[in-house]
């Protein structure tokens, strides 16, 4: 790909979410080369719009934003980058496709031509959202899904993609609502029904894990079966974090579960990850749990420093 976008994702965030990208043509394993799934590559890049692209390109003789390249070619270049695992390059090309298509929207188009071009724009936004998810830029991906829906309110994949991203972030209520909106458009879609049911299960598991952690907290870990409950809570959280990899609150609950099991070094490492993810000194619970981990591993001065932050 000829366009590359810099500022790489921190190494601790290089693992991509297969749950999030389960309808994409590739995932990247351990930051390595892209792995092509069995599904046709044309499925994930919204190739259902190809016929519309050809019709629109035949009717429009105007040049693209700067370089004379049409939006369909920019899209194809983006797809090529995506297939190679160059997600930043894909984002750059999809952005050019979006800008070019937007510049082609004008009052000279018929209503049908405008509708067709907006349908293509929606697919470009959706493709860029897919690329954003692969570099863990979830908020940008959600914004692109919203733009796709704005241009094509019946775009089923944009709803399901957004719902999965919301699930990854731990916004379970938002995910459930978005899955419901998708099912309004395709009520019998078995996969989406299953995905929605799984979010409901995640929500219940999180409540169960929270109850177990609270029970341990209230008793000071002295109640009968405290160790068993702590192990069960951690197991539930591990299951939750599989589809909800960017859910900071679930990670914070995991820190407490690890501390409860005297796995203090793991807990401390996870607090460091949360700080890098933006949950910093303003979160009192995080600071206290981090101080507990530091104290337990013998870093008393650092633990005291953290405690002073919340006094």
Secondary structure, DSSP 8 states (H G I E B T S, - for coil): ----------GGG----TTTTTTSSEEESTT-SEEE-SS-HHHHTTGGGHHHHHHHHHH-----SSSS--HHHHHHHHHHHHHTT-HHHHHHHHHHHHHHHHHH--TTS-HHHHHHHHHHHHHHHHHHHHHHHHTT-HHHHHHHHHHHHHH-TT-HHHHHHHHHHHHHHT-HHHHHHHHHHHHHHSTT-HHHHHHHHHHHHHHHHHHHHHHHHHHHHHHTT-STTHHHHHHHHHHHHHHHHHH-TT-HHHHHHHHHHHHHTT-HHHHHHHHHHHHHTT--TT-HHHHHHHHHHHHHTT-HHHHHHHHHHT-
